């Protein structure tokens, strides 16, 4: 898979619906565990959500657990 993740990707969606979400903390947790975007995951944003797209299912599952209180 390249940086565009052409193929299977495992997505963790965090919606902007909650007020006072600790966005810096959420992003810091992902960076601490998975490093900078590019090798293991990529991230995108929209007006509706923050999206982490993982190459491996194992990383996806770990991120889901890591961010479970925000999902």
mmCIF file of the N, C-alpha and C atoms, coordinates in Angstrom:
data_MODEL
# 
_entry.id   MODEL 
# 
loop_
_atom_site.group_PDB 
_atom_site.id 
_atom_site.type_symbol 
_atom_site.label_atom_id 
_atom_site.label_alt_id 
_atom_site.label_comp_id 
_atom_site.label_asym_id 
_atom_site.label_entity_id 
_atom_site.label_seq_id 
_atom_site.pdbx_PDB_ins_code 
_atom_site.Cartn_x 
_atom_site.Cartn_y 
_atom_site.Cartn_z 
_atom_site.occupancy 
_atom_site.B_iso_or_equiv 
_atom_site.pdbx_formal_charge 
_atom_site.auth_seq_id 
_atom_site.auth_comp_id 
_atom_site.auth_asym_id 
_atom_site.auth_atom_id 
_atom_site.pdbx_PDB_model_num 
ATOM 1   N N  . UNK A 1 1  ? 0.833   -1.184 0.000  1.00 0.00 ? 1  UNK A N  1 
ATOM 2   C CA . UNK A 1 1  ? 0.000   0.000  0.000  1.00 0.00 ? 1  UNK A CA 1 
ATOM 3   C C  . UNK A 1 1  ? 0.876   1.245  0.000  1.00 0.00 ? 1  UNK A C  1 
ATOM 4   N N  . UNK A 1 2  ? 0.467   2.218  -0.731 1.00 0.00 ? 2  UNK A N  1 
ATOM 5   C CA . UNK A 1 2  ? 1.195   3.478  -0.723 1.00 0.00 ? 2  UNK A CA 1 
ATOM 6   C C  . UNK A 1 2  ? 0.516   4.458  0.223  1.00 0.00 ? 2  UNK A C  1 
ATOM 7   N N  . UNK A 1 3  ? 0.935   5.701  0.229  1.00 0.00 ? 3  UNK A N  1 
ATOM 8   C CA . UNK A 1 3  ? 0.369   6.712  1.110  1.00 0.00 ? 3  UNK A CA 1 
ATOM 9   C C  . UNK A 1 3  ? -1.111  6.945  0.885  1.00 0.00 ? 3  UNK A C  1 
ATOM 10  N N  . UNK A 1 4  ? -1.609  6.587  -0.300 1.00 0.00 ? 4  UNK A N  1 
ATOM 11  C CA . UNK A 1 4  ? -3.029  6.741  -0.585 1.00 0.00 ? 4  UNK A CA 1 
ATOM 12  C C  . UNK A 1 4  ? -3.848  5.559  -0.086 1.00 0.00 ? 4  UNK A C  1 
ATOM 13  N N  . UNK A 1 5  ? -3.181  4.513  0.360  1.00 0.00 ? 5  UNK A N  1 
ATOM 14  C CA . UNK A 1 5  ? -3.824  3.317  0.880  1.00 0.00 ? 5  UNK A CA 1 
ATOM 15  C C  . UNK A 1 5  ? -4.777  2.713  -0.134 1.00 0.00 ? 5  UNK A C  1 
ATOM 16  N N  . UNK A 1 6  ? -4.301  2.541  -1.358 1.00 0.00 ? 6  UNK A N  1 
ATOM 17  C CA . UNK A 1 6  ? -5.135  1.885  -2.360 1.00 0.00 ? 6  UNK A CA 1 
ATOM 18  C C  . UNK A 1 6  ? -5.200  0.407  -1.999 1.00 0.00 ? 6  UNK A C  1 
ATOM 19  N N  . UNK A 1 7  ? -6.338  -0.038 -1.661 1.00 0.00 ? 7  UNK A N  1 
ATOM 20  C CA . UNK A 1 7  ? -6.535  -1.396 -1.181 1.00 0.00 ? 7  UNK A CA 1 
ATOM 21  C C  . UNK A 1 7  ? -7.329  -1.327 0.114  1.00 0.00 ? 7  UNK A C  1 
ATOM 22  N N  . UNK A 1 8  ? -7.240  -2.378 0.910  1.00 0.00 ? 8  UNK A N  1 
ATOM 23  C CA . UNK A 1 8  ? -7.994  -2.427 2.152  1.00 0.00 ? 8  UNK A CA 1 
ATOM 24  C C  . UNK A 1 8  ? -7.393  -1.474 3.171  1.00 0.00 ? 8  UNK A C  1 
ATOM 25  N N  . UNK A 1 9  ? -8.225  -0.638 3.745  1.00 0.00 ? 9  UNK A N  1 
ATOM 26  C CA . UNK A 1 9  ? -7.832  0.238  4.840  1.00 0.00 ? 9  UNK A CA 1 
ATOM 27  C C  . UNK A 1 9  ? -8.860  0.082  5.949  1.00 0.00 ? 9  UNK A C  1 
ATOM 28  N N  . UNK A 1 10 ? -8.421  0.273  7.155  1.00 0.00 ? 10 UNK A N  1 
ATOM 29  C CA . UNK A 1 10 ? -9.279  0.118  8.322  1.00 0.00 ? 10 UNK A CA 1 
ATOM 30  C C  . UNK A 1 10 ? -9.460  1.504  8.934  1.00 0.00 ? 10 UNK A C  1 
ATOM 31  N N  . UNK A 1 11 ? -10.697 1.964  9.013  1.00 0.00 ? 11 UNK A N  1 
ATOM 32  C CA . UNK A 1 11 ? -10.996 3.352  9.347  1.00 0.00 ? 11 UNK A CA 1 
ATOM 33  C C  . UNK A 1 11 ? -11.502 3.542  10.771 1.00 0.00 ? 11 UNK A C  1 
ATOM 34  N N  . UNK A 1 12 ? -10.936 4.540  11.444 1.00 0.00 ? 12 UNK A N  1 
ATOM 35  C CA . UNK A 1 12 ? -11.415 4.986  12.747 1.00 0.00 ? 12 UNK A CA 1 
ATOM 36  C C  . UNK A 1 12 ? -11.943 6.398  12.542 1.00 0.00 ? 12 UNK A C  1 
ATOM 37  N N  . UNK A 1 13 ? -13.254 6.576  12.736 1.00 0.00 ? 13 UNK A N  1 
ATOM 38  C CA . UNK A 1 13 ? -13.925 7.870  12.550 1.00 0.00 ? 13 UNK A CA 1 
ATOM 39  C C  . UNK A 1 13 ? -14.181 8.511  13.900 1.00 0.00 ? 13 UNK A C  1 
ATOM 40  N N  . UNK A 1 14 ? -13.856 9.784  14.019 1.00 0.00 ? 14 UNK A N  1 
ATOM 41  C CA . UNK A 1 14 ? -14.211 10.544 15.216 1.00 0.00 ? 14 UNK A CA 1 
ATOM 42  C C  . UNK A 1 14 ? -15.010 11.740 14.738 1.00 0.00 ? 14 UNK A C  1 
ATOM 43  N N  . UNK A 1 15 ? -16.273 11.771 15.109 1.00 0.00 ? 15 UNK A N  1 
ATOM 44  C CA . UNK A 1 15 ? -17.158 12.839 14.644 1.00 0.00 ? 15 UNK A CA 1 
ATOM 45  C C  . UNK A 1 15 ? -16.969 14.092 15.491 1.00 0.00 ? 15 UNK A C  1 
ATOM 46  N N  . UNK A 1 16 ? -17.189 15.231 14.863 1.00 0.00 ? 16 UNK A N  1 
ATOM 47  C CA . UNK A 1 16 ? -17.061 16.521 15.530 1.00 0.00 ? 16 UNK A CA 1 
ATOM 48  C C  . UNK A 1 16 ? -18.262 16.829 16.415 1.00 0.00 ? 16 UNK A C  1 
ATOM 49  N N  . UNK A 1 17 ? -19.152 15.888 16.643 1.00 0.00 ? 17 UNK A N  1 
ATOM 50  C CA . UNK A 1 17 ? -20.430 16.138 17.303 1.00 0.00 ? 17 UNK A CA 1 
ATOM 51  C C  . UNK A 1 17 ? -20.304 16.586 18.759 1.00 0.00 ? 17 UNK A C  1 
ATOM 52  N N  . UNK A 1 18 ? -19.250 16.202 19.438 1.00 0.00 ? 18 UNK A N  1 
ATOM 53  C CA . UNK A 1 18 ? -19.138 16.526 20.856 1.00 0.00 ? 18 UNK A CA 1 
ATOM 54  C C  . UNK A 1 18 ? -18.412 17.852 21.048 1.00 0.00 ? 18 UNK A C  1 
ATOM 55  N N  . UNK A 1 19 ? -18.954 18.661 21.941 1.00 0.00 ? 19 UNK A N  1 
ATOM 56  C CA . UNK A 1 19 ? -18.273 19.907 22.280 1.00 0.00 ? 19 UNK A CA 1 
ATOM 57  C C  . UNK A 1 19 ? -17.192 19.609 23.314 1.00 0.00 ? 19 UNK A C  1 
ATOM 58  N N  . UNK A 1 20 ? -16.200 20.456 23.343 1.00 0.00 ? 20 UNK A N  1 
ATOM 59  C CA . UNK A 1 20 ? -15.095 20.322 24.300 1.00 0.00 ? 20 UNK A CA 1 
ATOM 60  C C  . UNK A 1 20 ? -14.331 19.014 24.153 1.00 0.00 ? 20 UNK A C  1 
ATOM 61  N N  . UNK A 1 21 ? -14.262 18.490 22.933 1.00 0.00 ? 21 UNK A N  1 
ATOM 62  C CA . UNK A 1 21 ? -13.467 17.292 22.688 1.00 0.00 ? 21 UNK A CA 1 
ATOM 63  C C  . UNK A 1 21 ? -11.999 17.669 22.792 1.00 0.00 ? 21 UNK A C  1 
ATOM 64  N N  . UNK A 1 22 ? -11.197 16.847 23.447 1.00 0.00 ? 22 UNK A N  1 
ATOM 65  C CA . UNK A 1 22 ? -9.774  17.146 23.575 1.00 0.00 ? 22 UNK A CA 1 
ATOM 66  C C  . UNK A 1 22 ? -9.001  16.727 22.311 1.00 0.00 ? 22 UNK A C  1 
ATOM 67  N N  . UNK A 1 23 ? -9.175  17.479 21.225 1.00 0.00 ? 23 UNK A N  1 
ATOM 68  C CA . UNK A 1 23 ? -8.590  17.101 19.938 1.00 0.00 ? 23 UNK A CA 1 
ATOM 69  C C  . UNK A 1 23 ? -7.075  16.978 20.002 1.00 0.00 ? 23 UNK A C  1 
ATOM 70  N N  . UNK A 1 24 ? -6.421  17.868 20.737 1.00 0.00 ? 24 UNK A N  1 
ATOM 71  C CA . UNK A 1 24 ? -4.969  17.778 20.867 1.00 0.00 ? 24 UNK A CA 1 
ATOM 72  C C  . UNK A 1 24 ? -4.565  16.470 21.538 1.00 0.00 ? 24 UNK A C  1 
ATOM 73  N N  . UNK A 1 25 ? -5.306  16.087 22.560 1.00 0.00 ? 25 UNK A N  1 
ATOM 74  C CA . UNK A 1 25 ? -5.020  14.835 23.269 1.00 0.00 ? 25 UNK A CA 1 
ATOM 75  C C  . UNK A 1 25 ? -5.258  13.626 22.369 1.00 0.00 ? 25 UNK A C  1 
ATOM 76  N N  . UNK A 1 26 ? -6.331  13.642 21.612 1.00 0.00 ? 26 UNK A N  1 
ATOM 77  C CA . UNK A 1 26 ? -6.634  12.542 20.692 1.00 0.00 ? 26 UNK A CA 1 
ATOM 78  C C  . UNK A 1 26 ? -5.502  12.370 19.680 1.00 0.00 ? 26 UNK A C  1 
ATOM 79  N N  . UNK A 1 27 ? -5.116  13.462 19.063 1.00 0.00 ? 27 UNK A N  1 
ATOM 80  C CA . UNK A 1 27 ? -4.043  13.397 18.060 1.00 0.00 ? 27 UNK A CA 1 
ATOM 81  C C  . UNK A 1 27 ? -2.714  13.008 18.698 1.00 0.00 ? 27 UNK A C  1 
ATOM 82  N N  . UNK A 1 28 ? -2.436  13.515 19.899 1.00 0.00 ? 28 UNK A N  1 
ATOM 83  C CA . UNK A 1 28 ? -1.193  13.172 20.591 1.00 0.00 ? 28 UNK A CA 1 
ATOM 84  C C  . UNK A 1 28 ? -1.130  11.676 20.905 1.00 0.00 ? 28 UNK A C  1 
ATOM 85  N N  . UNK A 1 29 ? -2.247  11.101 21.340 1.00 0.00 ? 29 UNK A N  1 
ATOM 86  C CA . UNK A 1 29 ? -2.271  9.663  21.630 1.00 0.00 ? 29 UNK A CA 1 
ATOM 87  C C  . UNK A 1 29 ? -1.933  8.850  20.389 1.00 0.00 ? 29 UNK A C  1 
ATOM 88  N N  . UNK A 1 30 ? -2.540  9.216  19.265 1.00 0.00 ? 30 UNK A N  1 
ATOM 89  C CA . UNK A 1 30 ? -2.278  8.484  18.024 1.00 0.00 ? 30 UNK A CA 1 
ATOM 90  C C  . UNK A 1 30 ? -0.814  8.646  17.615 1.00 0.00 ? 30 UNK A C  1 
ATOM 91  N N  . UNK A 1 31 ? -0.291  9.854  17.705 1.00 0.00 ? 31 UNK A N  1 
ATOM 92  C CA . UNK A 1 31 ? 1.113   10.097 17.350 1.00 0.00 ? 31 UNK A CA 1 
ATOM 93  C C  . UNK A 1 31 ? 2.071   9.329  18.254 1.00 0.00 ? 31 UNK A C  1 
ATOM 94  N N  . UNK A 1 32 ? 1.793   9.274  19.544 1.00 0.00 ? 32 UNK A N  1 
ATOM 95  C CA . UNK A 1 32 ? 2.657   8.566  20.485 1.00 0.00 ? 32 UNK A CA 1 
ATOM 96  C C  . UNK A 1 32 ? 2.748   7.077  20.188 1.00 0.00 ? 32 UNK A C  1 
ATOM 97  N N  . UNK A 1 33 ? 1.633   6.497  19.787 1.00 0.00 ? 33 UNK A N  1 
ATOM 98  C CA . UNK A 1 33 ? 1.593   5.052  19.563 1.00 0.00 ? 33 UNK A CA 1 
ATOM 99  C C  . UNK A 1 33 ? 2.001   4.672  18.139 1.00 0.00 ? 33 UNK A C  1 
ATOM 100 N N  . UNK A 1 34 ? 1.533   5.434  17.143 1.00 0.00 ? 34 UNK A N  1 
ATOM 101 C CA . UNK A 1 34 ? 1.706   5.032  15.748 1.00 0.00 ? 34 UNK A CA 1 
ATOM 102 C C  . UNK A 1 34 ? 2.707   5.876  14.963 1.00 0.00 ? 34 UNK A C  1 
ATOM 103 N N  . UNK A 1 35 ? 3.222   6.953  15.560 1.00 0.00 ? 35 UNK A N  1 
ATOM 104 C CA . UNK A 1 35 ? 4.163   7.814  14.862 1.00 0.00 ? 35 UNK A CA 1 
ATOM 105 C C  . UNK A 1 35 ? 3.441   8.785  13.933 1.00 0.00 ? 35 UNK A C  1 
ATOM 106 N N  . UNK A 1 36 ? 4.222   9.436  13.097 1.00 0.00 ? 36 UNK A N  1 
ATOM 107 C CA . UNK A 1 36 ? 3.661   10.388 12.147 1.00 0.00 ? 36 UNK A CA 1 
ATOM 108 C C  . UNK A 1 36 ? 2.875   9.684  11.055 1.00 0.00 ? 36 UNK A C  1 
ATOM 109 N N  . UNK A 1 37 ? 1.874   10.341 10.488 1.00 0.00 ? 37 UNK A N  1 
ATOM 110 C CA . UNK A 1 37 ? 1.117   9.739  9.383  1.00 0.00 ? 37 UNK A CA 1 
ATOM 111 C C  . UNK A 1 37 ? 2.026   9.413  8.199  1.00 0.00 ? 37 UNK A C  1 
ATOM 112 N N  . UNK A 1 38 ? 1.688   8.357  7.506  1.00 0.00 ? 38 UNK A N  1 
ATOM 113 C CA . UNK A 1 38 ? 2.422   7.994  6.298  1.00 0.00 ? 38 UNK A CA 1 
ATOM 114 C C  . UNK A 1 38 ? 2.731   6.523  6.197  1.00 0.00 ? 38 UNK A C  1 
ATOM 115 N N  . UNK A 1 39 ? 3.405   5.968  7.200  1.00 0.00 ? 39 UNK A N  1 
ATOM 116 C CA . UNK A 1 39 ? 3.795   4.564  7.125  1.00 0.00 ? 39 UNK A CA 1 
ATOM 117 C C  . UNK A 1 39 ? 2.695   3.613  7.568  1.00 0.00 ? 39 UNK A C  1 
ATOM 118 N N  . UNK A 1 40 ? 2.137   3.862  8.740  1.00 0.00 ? 40 UNK A N  1 
ATOM 119 C CA . UNK A 1 40 ? 1.142   2.939  9.294  1.00 0.00 ? 40 UNK A CA 1 
ATOM 120 C C  . UNK A 1 40 ? -0.286  3.418  9.091  1.00 0.00 ? 40 UNK A C  1 
ATOM 121 N N  . UNK A 1 41 ? -0.459  4.720  8.924  1.00 0.00 ? 41 UNK A N  1 
ATOM 122 C CA . UNK A 1 41 ? -1.799  5.281  8.777  1.00 0.00 ? 41 UNK A CA 1 
ATOM 123 C C  . UNK A 1 41 ? -1.708  6.624  8.072  1.00 0.00 ? 41 UNK A C  1 
ATOM 124 N N  . UNK A 1 42 ? -2.850  7.080  7.607  1.00 0.00 ? 42 UNK A N  1 
ATOM 125 C CA . UNK A 1 42 ? -2.986  8.454  7.135  1.00 0.00 ? 42 UNK A CA 1 
ATOM 126 C C  . UNK A 1 42 ? -4.191  9.047  7.851  1.00 0.00 ? 42 UNK A C  1 
ATOM 127 N N  . UNK A 1 43 ? -4.280  10.339 7.842  1.00 0.00 ? 43 UNK A N  1 
ATOM 128 C CA . UNK A 1 43 ? -5.408  10.991 8.493  1.00 0.00 ? 43 UNK A CA 1 
ATOM 129 C C  . UNK A 1 43 ? -5.954  12.090 7.596  1.00 0.00 ? 43 UNK A C  1 
ATOM 130 N N  . UNK A 1 44 ? -7.245  12.258 7.651  1.00 0.00 ? 44 UNK A N  1 
ATOM 131 C CA . UNK A 1 44 ? -7.909  13.325 6.909  1.00 0.00 ? 44 UNK A CA 1 
ATOM 132 C C  . UNK A 1 44 ? -8.984  13.930 7.805  1.00 0.00 ? 44 UNK A C  1 
ATOM 133 N N  . UNK A 1 45 ? -9.395  15.125 7.461  1.00 0.00 ? 45 UNK A N  1 
ATOM 134 C CA . UNK A 1 45 ? -10.467 15.777 8.199  1.00 0.00 ? 45 UNK A CA 1 
ATOM 135 C C  . UNK A 1 45 ? -11.505 16.301 7.224  1.00 0.00 ? 45 UNK A C  1 
ATOM 136 N N  . UNK A 1 46 ? -12.676 16.524 7.742  1.00 0.00 ? 46 UNK A N  1 
ATOM 137 C CA . UNK A 1 46 ? -13.732 17.180 6.990  1.00 0.00 ? 46 UNK A CA 1 
ATOM 138 C C  . UNK A 1 46 ? -14.533 18.007 7.991  1.00 0.00 ? 46 UNK A C  1 
ATOM 139 N N  . UNK A 1 47 ? -15.574 18.619 7.541  1.00 0.00 ? 47 UNK A N  1 
ATOM 140 C CA . UNK A 1 47 ? -16.433 19.373 8.461  1.00 0.00 ? 47 UNK A CA 1 
ATOM 141 C C  . UNK A 1 47 ? -17.245 18.445 9.350  1.00 0.00 ? 47 UNK A C  1 
ATOM 142 N N  . UNK A 1 48 ? -17.256 17.155 9.053  1.00 0.00 ? 48 UNK A N  1 
ATOM 143 C CA . UNK A 1 48 ? -18.057 16.182 9.800  1.00 0.00 ? 48 UNK A CA 1 
ATOM 144 C C  . UNK A 1 48 ? -17.242 15.301 10.753 1.00 0.00 ? 48 UNK A C  1 
ATOM 145 N N  . UNK A 1 49 ? -15.963 15.061 10.437 1.00 0.00 ? 49 UNK A N  1 
ATOM 146 C CA . UNK A 1 49 ? -15.216 14.071 11.207 1.00 0.00 ? 49 UNK A CA 1 
ATOM 147 C C  . UNK A 1 49 ? -13.698 14.219 11.042 1.00 0.00 ? 49 UNK A C  1 
ATOM 148 N N  . UNK A 1 50 ? -13.003 13.489 11.902 1.00 0.00 ? 50 UNK A N  1 
ATOM 149 C CA . UNK A 1 50 ? -11.572 13.250 11.803 1.00 0.00 ? 50 UNK A CA 1 
ATOM 150 C C  . UNK A 1 50 ? -11.432 11.765 11.490 1.00 0.00 ? 50 UNK A C  1 
ATOM 151 N N  . UNK A 1 51 ? -10.630 11.432 10.499 1.00 0.00 ? 51 UNK A N  1 
ATOM 152 C CA . UNK A 1 51 ? -10.525 10.042 10.048 1.00 0.00 ? 51 UNK A CA 1 
ATOM 153 C C  . UNK A 1 51 ? -9.086  9.576  10.109 1.00 0.00 ? 51 UNK A C  1 
ATOM 154 N N  . UNK A 1 52 ? -8.853  8.445  10.774 1.00 0.00 ? 52 UNK A N  1 
ATOM 155 C CA . UNK A 1 52 ? -7.570  7.765  10.767 1.00 0.00 ? 52 UNK A CA 1 
ATOM 156 C C  . UNK A 1 52 ? -7.752  6.495  9.938  1.00 0.00 ? 52 UNK A C  1 
ATOM 157 N N  . UNK A 1 53 ? -6.949  6.347  8.876  1.00 0.00 ? 53 UNK A N  1 
ATOM 158 C CA . UNK A 1 53 ? -7.034  5.170  8.000  1.00 0.00 ? 53 UNK A CA 1 
ATOM 159 C C  . UNK A 1 53 ? -5.772  4.328  8.191  1.00 0.00 ? 53 UNK A C  1 
ATOM 160 N N  . UNK A 1 54 ? -5.940  3.128  8.692  1.00 0.00 ? 54 UNK A N  1 
ATOM 161 C CA . UNK A 1 54 ? -4.823  2.247  9.005  1.00 0.00 ? 54 UNK A CA 1 
ATOM 162 C C  . UNK A 1 54 ? -4.629  1.185  7.939  1.00 0.00 ? 54 UNK A C  1 
ATOM 163 N N  . UNK A 1 55 ? -3.361  0.834  7.706  1.00 0.00 ? 55 UNK A N  1 
ATOM 164 C CA . UNK A 1 55 ? -3.029  -0.230 6.759  1.00 0.00 ? 55 UNK A CA 1 
ATOM 165 C C  . UNK A 1 55 ? -3.342  -1.600 7.351  1.00 0.00 ? 55 UNK A C  1 
ATOM 166 N N  . UNK A 1 56 ? -3.065  -1.769 8.645  1.00 0.00 ? 56 UNK A N  1 
ATOM 167 C CA . UNK A 1 56 ? -3.247  -3.097 9.242  1.00 0.00 ? 56 UNK A CA 1 
ATOM 168 C C  . UNK A 1 56 ? -4.440  -3.132 10.185 1.00 0.00 ? 56 UNK A C  1 
ATOM 169 N N  . UNK A 1 57 ? -5.074  -4.258 10.211 1.00 0.00 ? 57 UNK A N  1 
ATOM 170 C CA . UNK A 1 57 ? -6.215  -4.451 11.101 1.00 0.00 ? 57 UNK A CA 1 
ATOM 171 C C  . UNK A 1 57 ? -5.773  -4.394 12.557 1.00 0.00 ? 57 UNK A C  1 
ATOM 172 N N  . UNK A 1 58 ? -4.570  -4.880 12.852 1.00 0.00 ? 58 UNK A N  1 
ATOM 173 C CA . UNK A 1 58 ? -4.047  -4.853 14.215 1.00 0.00 ? 58 UNK A CA 1 
ATOM 174 C C  . UNK A 1 58 ? -3.929  -3.411 14.721 1.00 0.00 ? 58 UNK A C  1 
ATOM 175 N N  . UNK A 1 59 ? -3.375  -2.516 13.901 1.00 0.00 ? 59 UNK A N  1 
ATOM 176 C CA . UNK A 1 59 ? -3.261  -1.107 14.286 1.00 0.00 ? 59 UNK A CA 1 
ATOM 177 C C  . UNK A 1 59 ? -4.637  -0.465 14.439 1.00 0.00 ? 59 UNK A C  1 
ATOM 178 N N  . UNK A 1 60 ? -5.542  -0.815 13.539 1.00 0.00 ? 60 UNK A N  1 
ATOM 179 C CA . UNK A 1 60 ? -6.928  -0.320 13.629 1.00 0.00 ? 60 UNK A CA 1 
ATOM 180 C C  . UNK A 1 60 ? -7.552  -0.712 14.966 1.00 0.00 ? 60 UNK A C  1 
ATOM 181 N N  . UNK A 1 61 ? -7.397  -1.976 15.347 1.00 0.00 ? 61 UNK A N  1 
ATOM 182 C CA . UNK A 1 61 ? -7.990  -2.447 16.598 1.00 0.00 ? 61 UNK A CA 1 
ATOM 183 C C  . UNK A 1 61 ? -7.356  -1.760 17.802 1.00 0.00 ? 61 UNK A C  1 
ATOM 184 N N  . UNK A 1 62 ? -6.038  -1.580 17.771 1.00 0.00 ? 62 UNK A N  1 
ATOM 185 C CA . UNK A 1 62 ? -5.351  -0.901 18.860 1.00 0.00 ? 62 UNK A CA 1 
ATOM 186 C C  . UNK A 1 62 ? -5.825  0.545  18.978 1.00 0.00 ? 62 UNK A C  1 
ATOM 187 N N  . UNK A 1 63 ? -5.982  1.229  17.854 1.00 0.00 ? 63 UNK A N  1 
ATOM 188 C CA . UNK A 1 63 ? -6.451  2.612  17.876 1.00 0.00 ? 63 UNK A CA 1 
ATOM 189 C C  . UNK A 1 63 ? -7.883  2.696  18.384 1.00 0.00 ? 63 UNK A C  1 
ATOM 190 N N  . UNK A 1 64 ? -8.710  1.754  18.015 1.00 0.00 ? 64 UNK A N  1 
ATOM 191 C CA . UNK A 1 64 ? -10.089 1.718  18.493 1.00 0.00 ? 64 UNK A CA 1 
ATOM 192 C C  . UNK A 1 64 ? -10.134 1.595  20.011 1.00 0.00 ? 64 UNK A C  1 
ATOM 193 N N  . UNK A 1 65 ? -9.261  0.774  20.559 1.00 0.00 ? 65 UNK A N  1 
ATOM 194 C CA . UNK A 1 65 ? -9.189  0.640  22.020 1.00 0.00 ? 65 UNK A CA 1 
ATOM 195 C C  . UNK A 1 65 ? -8.635  1.917  22.639 1.00 0.00 ? 65 UNK A C  1 
ATOM 196 N N  . UNK A 1 66 ? -7.565  2.441  22.051 1.00 0.00 ? 66 UNK A N  1 
ATOM 197 C CA . UNK A 1 66 ? -6.906  3.644  22.552 1.00 0.00 ? 66 UNK A CA 1 
ATOM 198 C C  . UNK A 1 66 ? -7.861  4.837  22.621 1.00 0.00 ? 66 UNK A C  1 
ATOM 199 N N  . UNK A 1 67 ? -8.710  4.968  21.616 1.00 0.00 ? 67 UNK A N  1 
ATOM 200 C CA . UNK A 1 67 ? -9.616  6.120  21.524 1.00 0.00 ? 67 UNK A CA 1 
ATOM 201 C C  . UNK A 1 67 ? -11.067 5.777  21.880 1.00 0.00 ? 67 UNK A C  1 
ATOM 202 N N  . UNK A 1 68 ? -11.297 4.639  22.495 1.00 0.00 ? 68 UNK A N  1 
ATOM 203 C CA . UNK A 1 68 ? -12.665 4.161  22.732 1.00 0.00 ? 68 UNK A CA 1 
ATOM 204 C C  . UNK A 1 68 ? -13.529 5.159  23.493 1.00 0.00 ? 68 UNK A C  1 
ATOM 205 N N  . UNK A 1 69 ? -12.966 5.939  24.387 1.00 0.00 ? 69 UNK A N  1 
ATOM 206 C CA . UNK A 1 69 ? -13.790 6.893  25.141 1.00 0.00 ? 69 UNK A CA 1 
ATOM 207 C C  . UNK A 1 69 ? -14.267 8.055  24.281 1.00 0.00 ? 69 UNK A C  1 
ATOM 208 N N  . UNK A 1 70 ? -13.693 8.232  23.087 1.00 0.00 ? 70 UNK A N  1 
ATOM 209 C CA . UNK A 1 70 ? -14.065 9.330  22.197 1.00 0.00 ? 70 UNK A CA 1 
ATOM 210 C C  . UNK A 1 70 ? -14.925 8.889  21.018 1.00 0.00 ? 70 UNK A C  1 
ATOM 211 N N  . UNK A 1 71 ? -15.075 7.578  20.832 1.00 0.00 ? 71 UNK A N  1 
ATOM 212 C CA . UNK A 1 71 ? -15.814 7.061  19.673 1.00 0.00 ? 71 UNK A CA 1 
ATOM 213 C C  . UNK A 1 71 ? -17.299 7.003  19.941 1.00 0.00 ? 71 UNK A C  1 
# 
